[in-house]
Amino acid sequence: MNRQDDLAAEGEPEKEFNPGIAARLPRKTAAGGALIRDRAGRILFLEPTYKPTLDIPGGIVEYDESPYEACRREVKEEIGLDLEIGRLLVVDWVPAIGPWTDSLAFIFDGGVLDQQTLTLDPTEARAHHYLTLAEATPHLRPSMARRLTLAQTSLTTGLPTYSDFGRS
C-alpha cells in the first residue's frame, strides 16, 4: 500500500471537538539524520555552511513528509548519494532554545560507504570528514555527542533508543 491508500483506509478524520483547536495546538519540528560510516567505523560528518559545529547528513522534515523520507532526501541533497537508509537508531527530544521550538531528532542507520565519491551541496556543507566520535566531540554540541553515542550503542544492541536531549 502507499500513503494515499493508507489515508483512504483511515476513513474520514474525526471532527474537532472544539472548532479551530487543531490550528491552536503546539507544533514541533522534526529532523531526520543518517549515521553513515566508513569501513573503519568512523562517522561521516559535514561542516555546515550555516552553523559552527559539525553535523551528520540530514535535516528538517518538511510538511507531510516522514522523518525517514526527510533523511533520505537530505542525504541525497547534501552528499549526492541516493542511499538506502536503514533502521531507526535514536529518537531524541530536543528542548526549545533561543528562537527554535522543541523538536524531535530521528537518527537512522545510514550504512557503510566504501569509497563512494561524495558531491557536497556547497550551500549546505563546505567539507566532510570521517572521524571517530571522540575526534568529533570537541566540534559537536554536547547533546549531539550524547545522541550519537546512543546511536552507536543502538548499532551494537540492535535496539532503538528514546532520549531526552541525548540522555536515555
C-alpha positions in Angstrom: 0.0 0.0 0.0 1.0 3.6 -0.4 0.3 6.6 1.8 -2.8 7.7 -0.2 -4.3 4.2 0.2 -3.4 4.2 3.9 -5.1 7.6 4.4 -8.2 6.5 2.5 -8.4 3.3 4.7 -8.4 5.5 7.8 -11.8 7.0 6.7 -13.0 10.5 7.5 -11.0 12.3 10.2 -12.9 12.9 13.4 -14.5 16.2 13.8 -12.8 18.8 16.1 -14.4 18.7 19.5 -13.7 22.4 19.7 -13.7 24.0 16.2 -10.3 25.6 15.4 -8.5 23.6 18.1 -6.2 21.8 15.7 -4.8 25.0 14.4 -4.1 26.2 18.0 -2.2 23.1 19.1 1.6 23.3 19.7 3.8 22.5 16.8 7.1 20.6 17.0 9.7 20.4 14.3 11.4 17.2 13.4 14.6 16.2 11.8 16.0 13.0 10.2 19.7 12.3 10.2 21.8 9.4 8.9 24.7 7.8 10.8 26.9 6.9 7.9 30.2 5.2 8.5 33.3 4.2 6.5 34.8 0.7 6.7 36.9 1.7 9.7 33.8 2.6 11.6 34.4 6.4 11.5 31.3 8.6 11.2 30.7 10.9 8.2 30.5 14.5 9.5 29.7 17.6 7.5 31.0 21.1 8.1 27.7 23.0 7.6 27.8 26.5 6.0 25.2 27.8 8.4 26.4 26.8 11.8 29.8 26.5 13.6 29.5 22.8 14.7 29.8 19.6 12.8 26.7 17.7 11.9 25.7 14.4 10.3 23.9 14.3 6.9 20.2 15.0 7.3 17.8 17.9 8.0 14.4 19.2 8.9 11.3 17.3 8.0 9.0 19.2 5.5 5.2 19.4 5.7 3.6 16.0 5.3 7.0 14.2 5.0 8.1 11.5 7.3 11.4 11.7 9.2 12.6 8.7 7.2 11.7 10.4 3.9 13.4 13.6 5.1 16.5 11.8 6.0 16.8 10.1 2.5 16.0 13.4 0.7 18.5 15.4 2.8 21.3 12.8 2.4 20.8 12.9 -1.4 20.8 16.7 -1.4 23.8 17.2 0.9 26.2 14.5 -0.2 24.8 13.5 -3.6 24.1 9.8 -2.8 20.7 8.1 -3.0 21.3 5.7 -0.1 19.1 3.0 1.3 18.6 4.3 4.8 18.3 1.6 7.4 16.6 1.2 10.7 15.8 3.7 13.4 18.6 4.1 15.9 17.5 7.0 18.1 14.6 9.4 18.7 15.8 12.3 20.8 13.6 15.1 22.2 15.4 18.5 22.0 14.0 21.3 24.2 13.2 24.8 22.9 16.3 27.0 22.8 16.7 30.6 21.5 14.4 31.1 18.5 13.9 27.4 18.0 10.8 25.4 19.2 11.3 22.0 20.8 11.8 19.2 18.3 12.3 15.5 17.7 15.6 14.3 16.2 15.5 10.9 14.4 18.7 9.2 13.6 18.7 6.3 11.2 21.4 3.8 10.1 22.9 5.2 7.0 25.1 2.2 6.5 28.8 1.9 5.5 30.3 3.6 2.5 33.1 2.0 0.5 35.0 4.9 -1.1 32.0 6.4 -2.9 32.6 9.9 -4.1 30.5 12.5 -2.3 29.2 15.5 -4.1 28.6 18.2 -1.4 25.9 20.8 -1.9 28.0 24.0 -1.5 25.0 25.8 0.0 24.8 23.2 2.8 28.3 22.0 3.5 31.8 23.3 3.0 33.6 20.0 3.7 33.2 16.5 5.0 35.3 14.3 7.4 35.3 10.8 8.6 36.0 11.0 12.3 35.7 8.8 15.4 33.1 10.2 17.8 36.0 11.0 20.2 37.7 13.1 17.5 34.5 14.9 16.6 33.2 15.6 20.1 35.1 18.9 20.6 33.4 20.1 17.4 29.9 19.0 18.3 27.2 20.4 20.6 27.2 18.2 23.8 23.7 17.0 23.1 24.7 15.8 19.6 27.7 13.9 21.0 25.3 12.2 23.5 22.8 11.4 20.8 25.5 9.9 18.5 26.8 7.8 21.4 23.3 6.4 21.8 23.1 5.8 18.1 26.4 3.8 18.1 25.1 1.8 21.1 21.9 1.0 19.1 24.0 -0.2 16.2 25.6 -2.8 18.6 22.4 -3.8 20.5 20.0 -3.7 17.6 17.5 -1.8 19.8 16.4 1.7 19.0 16.6 4.3 21.9 14.5 7.1 23.0 16.2 10.0 24.8 15.6 13.5 26.2 18.3 15.8 24.9 20.7 12.9 24.4 20.1 11.3 27.8 18.3 8.0 27.9 
